[in-house]
Amino acid sequence: MLLAGGRLLDIDHDLHHPPHRDLLLENGRIVEVGDAATAIANRIGAIKLDVSGKLVLPGLINAHYHSHDTMLRGMFEQLPLDAWMLYSAPGQFAKLSADSVALRTALGASENLLNGVTTVQDMLSIVGDDSRQLIGALNAYKSSGIRTVLAIQASDRSACDCVAFWNHMPETTKRMIPQALDPSAIMRLIETAIAAPKQDRLHWGLGPSAPQRCSDEFLRWVARISQEADLQVFTHTYESRSQAVLARMGYADGSLIEHLNGFGLVNPRLTIAHGVWIANEEMRQLGAAKANVICNPTSNLKLLNGFAPIVAYAEAGVNVGLGCDNCSGNDAQNMFESMKMFALMWANYSKAGETGAAVAAFRAATIGSAKALGMSEEIGLLRPGYRADLTVIDLDRPTYRPINSAIRQLVYGETGRGVHTVIVDGKIVVQDGKLKNFSDEYLRNGAERLKTEIADDVMRLQRENAKLLPDILAAHEQSISFPLPMDRFLLRRQ
Ligand SMILES: [Zn+2]
């Protein structure tokens, strides 16, 4: 297939004034770019897709995402992370059938695709180590056409040991908080899953939920599997201020990064999510190890966690990618919105008069995210040999009238409404702004059915958590007032 007449937006070309270049796709990959692509297409009689008047970019990569709470969007606001988790963590809900998990996964994948996302890194929680739930998710990903880097999220320590000051709460409150688990069943499930024949567009990673949520035994197992199977390790680290407080109160070196390092986990296969409340020397440690961080600017603000120091990360040599995070902690799977937030943060960390914030955001959403997923040779660029994962934007919209800088107008002005066509692995999955693989009826009716299915759990959690909330919020206030050397509620260099 030849994408003919479009303007290519990628870092190999002028991002402000993207050139007109044709792209030839074959067997799921980009095989040629420019005049050579046109000539080969004419010679072999390739199918032509007219993308004149459109911008062709590498498919956006949502490098931190959870499909398990797609049903909870719009339910929460102004809840700090630790309180929000009590309402949204999948373990708080009854087991869903494989069909229900498939539906939930499809709802999330659809939103991503319609917003021009071609790859998601899904940190998926499975309730009760139930392999049927995993099958449901895998089936939905197969049908959707999206590319997925799947990491089953797991942890085994009791919640009271994972959050600063929760062990100081009254015994009656602590008894109602999720307790420690035996991780052996989920470890077996993960080992079986990654050894199974691989389905198309599925790539595996490992997902220890957070360093403080995992026992030493579990982290040793993660380090071993990561090395043996060459898998990326995705883990939430320093998302909230309370996590930095916990590190100082409960860990020998006062550092979660040093804790991970003790298991040999600080290396290029490590991708931390958030990394907001990190100290400068810990960023240098990650940079020296060529590790990665995924910034999730909207979820960080929505869950009251502040700003990740993204410019300092880049200067320390840490690869920076971009994500949207949870459906109920953002609440949109929209990388244009994430890019805009990222660019605005980047600008505020920069010196006045500097330029390049929009380019930095675009790089994070494409090549930065690709590298953080261990896929920098496969996705994120429009180069021969790369996967044919593309997002096509309609330039015949108010946002682009006139075009002064394509990259800035995309990052600051695009909302997702301009997404016209999305191609993954050489196959069209969104055409003229419509999904090809799921009907609106399936998604609309399914969402209503699933809402009914979880309604009792939602009501029970509202009732039970109302009793816990005063103690949880009191612990949050204790964390907020604990002295720390950095203030990530401030959007300025420190
Ligand atoms: Zn997350």
Boltz pocket constraint, residues with backbone or C-beta under 6 A from the ligand:
constraints:
  - pocket:
      binder: B
      contacts: [[A, 64], [A, 65], [A, 66], [A, 123], [A, 236], [A, 273], [A, 325], [A, 326]]
      max_distance: 6.0
